[in-house]
């Protein structure tokens, strides 16, 4: 914006050098907009209803909703520092009405987030692209996350969430297994989250191999069915398929080296409050039980918003929980209180609208069928004689 004369009242008029939009900016107007946006942020990032926020402002909910119209145009910045290296990063996805939200965070703050349709390699790649490779990354074991980590950070150690490993075993054996093999395997899985050092980890691995030896014949039992009608189709199934799947899930995670990296990765002893416990965490409970739970509570409190507005509300909450968040009022002021985004939207809309062709041909698409007479063979009946 640059100065462009004054109005009839003597107020300085400002003109945009890009779109030639003209406006005035007074201290009173700026103060009112700043107060409005501050009220919007306090409502959006809390669980208070719109009626409660309106009562605090001594207005009706409809009036406050009308005042918030331009507040939705402010773009929330979330650009992580590409040079900041973290010891450990937690990544996870949660599904909301606004879509699938992927979050990368530490134990204390949010690093970055990304909205997508589902958890896949492309979505996790977009989430991790602007973040420096950490020493250890903890994930729930999704294939999309593992593929993105392997492509972007091949040297980074991956820690599988041990709670998710336990859930996988419990899904196959249930929490009350009936067979001795199922009981032994389930108790072995429960001990995963109570391993304090490498000696205990080595003892757990020895017990896993012992289980594979003791119950080898039990796991390999087969049940023969009727002869297969299709050539090449086997006529047998695993007798104890559920226990076998639970056992293979533990073996797969162990062979990939994703079980005890939180113990083997070099770490600074000063980062842990207790010298006897590891500083790095083996689960994603910090993210799922902290950030994700609070986001779902926020979405539940503001239920009824459109998908786009829900994303905006959650974006502001995540921005305020980054390590060094910028002042939302300053962000809104830098974006001319929503006028910047509104001008871009109007330019894009004008660019999409088809104009009349220079040679007189009809537009590719229009808003309606022309009802006036045209001296041509058209799709409407009655223009020419039968």
N, C-alpha and C positions, 0 to 999 in steps of 0.2 A: 504494500500500500504506500502511496505517496500523496502529499497534499495536493488538493485540487480546488483551491478557492474556499469560499465560505458560503453558508446558507443565508437566508434573509434575516435570521436572528444573530448572525455573526459567528456561528459555530463552524469550526474547521471541517471541511469536507475532504474525505479520503477516497482515493480511487485505486483499484487494483490494476497493476500494470499488465496482468495476464488476461483477465476476463473483462476489464473495464467496469467492474461493479463499483458503484459509488455508495458510500455510507458515512455516517458520522459516529464519533465515539467520544462520549463524555464520561467524566468520572462517576457521575451518578448512575449512568447506564451500566458501566463496568461493575460497580459495587452491587447493583441489583442482580446482575447475571452471576457474579461470583457467589452471592448469598444463595441464589437459586440452585446453582450447581453443587454447592456445599450441602444443601439440604437433600439433593438428589443422591449424592454419594453416601450420606449417612443413612438414607432409607435403603438404597440398593445393596449395601454391604452389611446390612443387619437383618434380623428376622422380624422387624416391626412391620406391621401392615400399613397400607397406604392411608387408611382411615386414621391410624394413630399418628402418622407423620403429618397429616392434614390438620388434626386437632392441635398439635403442637404449634402449627403456623396460624391457627385461628382461621382456617379456610375450609372449604369443602374438599372432598376427595377429587371431585371432577375438576375443580379449579387448580388443585395441585398437579393433577395429571396433565392439564393443559399447559401449565408452566414448564413441565418436564419435556415438552415436545422436542425442543432443540437439544436437550441433554443427550438424547439417544444418538445424535450425529457425531459425538466426540469419539475419536478413534483411540482405543486403549493401546499404549505402546508396550511391547514385551520383547525386547531385543536383549538376549543374554550377553554377558561379557565373553568373547571368544578366547580370551587369554587367561581366564580364571580357571585353575585346575583344582578340582575337588578330590578329596580322598575317597568319598563314596557318594554315589548317586542312586536314587531309587526312581524307578519308572513304573507306571501302571496306568491303566485306562479304566474309565467309568462311563456308563451310559446314562444319558439324560434325555429330556425331551428335545434339547437343542442339538443332539448328536452324541458322538463318542468323543470324550475329552481325554487326551493323553497328557500326563503331567510328569515332569522331571523335577525332583526336589532333593534336598538334603534333609538332615534331621532338624534343621532350624528354619529353613525358608524355601520358597519356590524358586526354581531356576528358570523354567520355561514351560510352555504348554502349547498344545496344538489341537484344533478341532478337526474331526474327520468323520467318515461314515462308519468305519469299522477298524478294528485293530489288525493292521497288516504291515508288511515290510515298508511300503511306500509311506504310510503314515508315521511310523516310528523313525524312518529316515529323515522326514521333515522335522520331527521333534528334536533329533540329536544333531542335526547338521551344524547348527550354530554354537554348539557346546564343545569345550575342549575335553579330550579323553581323560576320564578319571582313573584312579588306581583300581577301583572296584565298582562295579555296577550291579545292583540287585534287582531282579525281575521275577515275575511270577511264572516264567517258563513258557510264555507264548512264542510260537514259531516266528511270528512277524518281528517281535522284539529281538529274538536271537539272530535272525538273518540280518537285521539292520546293524546290530552291534558287530557282527562278524565282518560286515562290509566296511563300516566306518572306523571301528576301533579294533582291529585284529589283535593288538597287543594288550588290550584291557581284560582283566580277569572278571569273569561272570560268576555271580553268586546266585544260585537258585533259592528262592524263598522257601525256607524249611517248613513253614506252616502249610504252604501249598503242596509240598511233597507229602506231608502227613494227610492232607485232604484227599490226595489222589489214592493213597493206600486205603484210607477209610471208605472211599467210594466203592472200592472193590471188595473189601473184607467186611464192611459195616463196622460200627463201633462195638458190636457184640458178636465177634466171630464164634462159630461153633466148633470148628475143627482145630486140633492142636497146631497145625501149621499156620492157620489164619491167626490164632491167638498169639503165637510166637512172633509172627511178622508184624502184627499190629503193635505189640509192645515194643518191638525194635524201632518202629517208626516214631512212636511217642517219645523215645529217648533222644531224637535228633535235636530238639530244641533245648536240651539240658546238657550240652557238651561244652565245657568251659575251656578246654585246651587241646593241644594236638595229641597228647597221650590218650585222652578219652576218645578222640576221633579215631585213632588207630585201633583202639579196643572195639569201637562200634563197627569198623570195617571188618575186623576179624570175626565178629559175630555174624555179619552179613554173609561172609564166605562160609562160615560154619553152617549157617542155615541152608545155603545152596548145596552143601555136601550131604547133610543129614537128610534133607527132604528131596534129594535128587530124583529118587524113584517115584515119590509121591507126585512131584510136579510133572513128571514125564508120563504119567498114566494116561492111556487113551481109551476112548469108548468107540467101539466099532458100530456103525450104523448099517442100513441096508446098502446093497451095492449101488454105486453111483450110476445114474442113467446117462450122464454126460461124460464123454471120453475125457480123461485127464482130471476129473473132479475126484477129490479124495472122499472116502467113505468113512471117515473117522473124525472125532473131535477130541479136544483136551478134556479130560474128566474133571479136573479142578482148574477150570479156565480163570476164574476170578482171583484165586490165590496166585496163579501163575502171572496174571497181569500186574498184580500188586508187587510181586517180586521183581518182575522185569522193569517196572517203573523206578524202583530203587537202584537196580543195577545200571540202568541207562544214565541216570543223573550222576552216579558215582563214576562211571567210565568216562563221561564227558568232563569230569573234574569241576563240577559246579556245586559240590556239597560243602566243602570246608575251606573255601578261599578266604573267608573272613578271618580265619585263623592263620593262614599261611602268607597272606599279603603283608608286605612290610608296612608298619604303621608307627606313628609317633606316640610314645607312651604318654605324653602330656595331653593328648586329646581325650583320654579316658579319665573319668573321675575315680574309678576304682582300678587300682593297678592289677588286681587279680582277674578282671574281666576284660574281654577284648573291646577295643574302641569301635571296631566296625560291627555292623549289625547283620545277623543272618536272615532277617525277615523284612518284608515290606510293611510291617504293622505301623511304622511311623507315618507312612503315606496313606495307607488304607484307613487306619483308625483315626488319623488326624485330619489331613487335608481333605481327603475324599468324603469322609463323614460330615465335615463341616459344609462342604459344597452341596451335598445332597440335602442337608438341613436347610441351607439357604434356598435351594430350588423348591423345596417343599413349602417354605414360608412365603415365597413369591409365586406360588402356583397360579396358573391362569395367564402368565405372560406368553407372548409368542416365542417361537424358537429363537428368532434373532434377538429379541430383548432379553431372553434368558441367558444367551451367550454373552451379551453385553454386561449384565449384572455379575455373572461369574468372572468375566475378564477383569472387571474392576476389583473384585475381591482377591483374585490371584495377584494382580498388580500390587495391591497394598500389602501382600504377604511375601513379596520378593525381598531381597536383602537390603537394598537401598531404593525404596520406591520414590518416584517423583511426586510432587504435590499435584493432586488431580485438578485443583483450581488453576494452577499455572499451565497445566496441559490444555485445559479448555480455553484459557486465554490465548495461548499460542495458536490454537486452531480457530481463533476468531469466534468463539462461542458457537461452534457448529457450522459457521458460514463456509468454511473451507470445504468440508465434506459435502455440504449442500450444493455448492457451486460445481464440484466435480460430478455429482450425480446428475445435475441439470445438463452439463456438457455431454456426458455419456448418453443421456436420453435424447438430446438433440442430434447426436451423431448417429443414433440407431434409427431415427425417424427417416423414412425414405422421402426424398424430395421429388418434384416433377422431373421427368426425363427431358433432356434437351431436344431429342428427336420426336417427342410427343408420345412415346410408348407409355403404357400404363405402369404404375408402380408395381413392384413385386408383391407387396402386401399393403393393405389399407385397413381402415376402420369400418368401412361399410361399402355396399354396392351403390354405385352412382345411379340415381333414379331418373336423371335427365336423359333426353334423347341423344343418342350418339349415332352418327351415320356410319355404322359398321355392323358386322355380323357379331352379335354378342350372345351371351348365355341366356339372357332374358327372352322369353317368348313374347311375341307381339310386336317386335321391332320391325320385322319384315313381313310382308304378306305371305300367306300360305299358298 
